[in-house]
Amino acid sequence: MNALLRQRAQFKRQMRKGLFRRLWVLLMAAALMWFVPCLQTTSFAATKDKPTTQMSGEVGYGGYYKEDDWVPVTLTIHHLGAAVSAQLKIRVNQVLVSGRRVSGSLTWSVSLPKNGWTKKQIEVPGAALNEGVTITCNRAGKSLAVADVSGNAVSHVALVAVLSNSHQATQFLTGSSTSSNPVLPVSVDPAWLPSSVNLLHGLDAVVASVPTLDGLNAAQQTALQTWVKLGGILLVTGTGDASAAWQPDLPFRSGQPKRVDASSLAEFAQSSTPFHQTLAVEAGSAAPTARLWATANHTPLLASAQVGRGVVWQTTFSPSDPSLLGWTGNPLMWTALFKHSAQTTANGIPGLFNPNGALDLTSVGDALAPLKVPSLRVFAVVFALYIFIIGPVVFFVLRRFHRAHWAWILLPVVSCVTTVGLYVFGGAERPNGLLADGVGVLELTGDGSAESYAVQAFMSPYPGGLDFQMPATTLAIPMSENETVAQDDAVVSYGNHTNVRFRDVGRWHVRYMYTADAGVKQGELKTNLTSAFGLLFGSVTNQTPYLLNQVAIVWQDHMYQIGNLKSGQTVHLDAIAASDSTHWISDYGTYNRELTHGIGRTLGAYLTQFQSEPVSANDRNPEAMLIATTEARTPTLARPLHKQHITSDKTLVLVRQYANVEPGQGEAFP
C-alpha cells in the first residue's frame, strides 16, 4: 500500500515538471515570435538610415570597343535608400603621342531613385580604357559605390552593331568581312544605342529593322542619321511603314508579302554555289534615287541609296531566313555588300585618339612662344660694341688718367649693365597675358549639320586657371604635355553644358583642350554644279555663319579657285579658270597660304588625312570637294570665361563639304 502511494506521488511530481516544461517552451516561443519582427524592423530601419549603392558597367558594344574613339560605357546602379543626386567621376591619366597626355577628371551628374535601379551612359576615351577605368559614385564628398570597368579593345576588325535584344540576330553576318577586315557582329539593345555621333564612330556599320528604327527616340534617330551622312553604313532588314523621318533615306517603300525565286543573290555575291531557294519578301517600290543590286522577276530584293557621304542598304527579305543561313554563299553576299559600301563612302569623322590622325592637331601647341628673344643681329651689335669699343675705350681712358687699376671694377660693372639691359629688353618683349592657339576641322554634311572637332593650346606667364563652357553635346578632354597634373587641376563636367575647368596651371605650362561635337547646326555650302566636256559649271552660296577664306573646289584633277565668300554670298564658277591639279593638297596649300604659316602648318600637315574625290553611288560622276578656311571660332573652339588678359588669340578652322555634280552636255555615260 505504501509503495502504491509513493508511485502516485512520484507520478504527480513528474506531471508537474512536464507541465512547467511545456509552459516554459510556450513562453520562449512567444518571446521569439515577438523578438524576430522587432529585429527585422530594426534591421530595415538601419538599412533605411544607411543607404547602400551598387554599380556595374558595360564597355562599348558587347564589351568591344576601338581605342581610337570615344567609347560609350553603360552603368547600371542599384540604390537602396532615399532618392538622391550624385556625381560619377573618373580620373584619366594616360600618355598618348608626341609627348601629350590625357590628364584630368571627368564628371557626370546622376539621379538615384528611391530603392530602385537606374542606368546612365557616359563617354570615356578609348585610350583611357586600355588600362582600365575606376568609376566612383559620390555624394557630398563621400563615395557611395565604386566600379572597375574594362573591355576588349579590337583592331583590324569591322565592328557591326545589330540592334536587337537577341544574340541570335547576328548569325547572318558570321564569316563575312569587309574589303580588308573580318566582321565582328554584336547585338546592341536599341534602348542604349548612343545619341552621340562621335560614340557611333567606333562602329563600321549598324543593322536594324524598320520598326526598330522607328522605336528609337528622337535624339538616337538624329544621331544615327547624322552618322550616316558623315560616312556611316546602315543596313535596314525588311520593309515596312517607316516614319516620315526615315522615308527619304530608305531605298524601299512597304509592299505586299509573297515568295519569290532569289537566285540573283548568288550573282550579287559572286558565289560559285547557286541559291535555288525561294524567299519570303515584302516587295515594295524602290525610291527614285535607289540603286537595285538584286531582283527576282522585277521584284526588288536588295538596293542601296547614297545619303550624304554614307550609304543606306535595304533588303526586302529577312537575313535570318533559314534558307539563307544554310546557304554557303551567304557570307559572300554580305562581304560583297560591305565591299561596295567602301567604294561609295567617305568618312568625315576621324579616329579622334588616333596617333596618326586627329591627335596631330595637338602640334598647335608648338607654335606658342613664351618669350620673344631679341634677334641675333641685336646680340651681334651689342657684343661688338662691348668687345671692340667699350672694353678698349674704358681701358685707354683709365690709362690716360692713370687709373688703370679701376678696370677691375668698371669692366665687371659694364658687363653687369649690359647683361641687365639685355634681360630688361627681352622681358619687355615677353607676352604679358594669355597665349591661345586653336585649330579645328568643320565637316559639313550639306543639310545644315556638321562634325566639328578642335584642339586649343594655351599658356600664360601667370599661374592660375581658365573656365570654358560649351553645348551639352560637346565631348571634351583635358590634355597636357607629358607631365602628370594633380587630380582636380583639370575637370570636365557634363550636364546642361559641358564645362571645362583648369586650375593651378603653372607659369608657362602648356595645357590643351580637345573637343568634338557632331550634329551642330552650322549651315552648308549650297551648290548647283553640272559638268560638261570635262569642265565644271554652276554656283556656290555660303550659307554658313562664317567668312570663308580661299574657297576652292577639287574635282576630277582640277581645282577651281573661288576666293573669299562672305556669309550669304553667291559666286558663279569660271570654268575656263580651272587649273590642273594632280596633287591637290600641295596646290591648295600654295593657293591658301594660311596653311603654310603659323598655326596653319598644323592643319596643313593634317590635310594629308583627307581624300579629295569619293565616288558617288552611280560610280559615274565623282562628287566635288569644297574646301576653305575660316578664322572664326566654331562651337568646339570656345572662348575662355576667365577674365585673364589675352595677349595672343589665334584660331584657324578647315571647312570641307562634298557636293553632287550632275552630268550635263558632253558627259554621257554608258
PyMOL commands that set and color helices and strands:
alter all, ss='L'
color gray80, all
select helices_A, chain A and resi 2-49+126-129+167-173+190-192+197-200+210-215+218-229+264-269+322-325+330-344+358-367+376-400+404-429+575-577+584-591+593-596+600-609
alter helices_A, ss='H'
color red, helices_A
select strands_A, chain A and resi 52-59+64-65+70-80+84-95+100-112+116-125+133-139+142-149+152-153+158-163+183-188+205-209+233-237+256-261+278-283+291-296+299-307+310-315+434-444+448-459+464-471+475-481+490-494+497-505+511-523+525-532+535-542+548-555+558-565+570-572+579-580+624-630+646-659+661-663
alter strands_A, ss='S'
color yellow, strands_A
deselect
rebuild
show_as cartoon
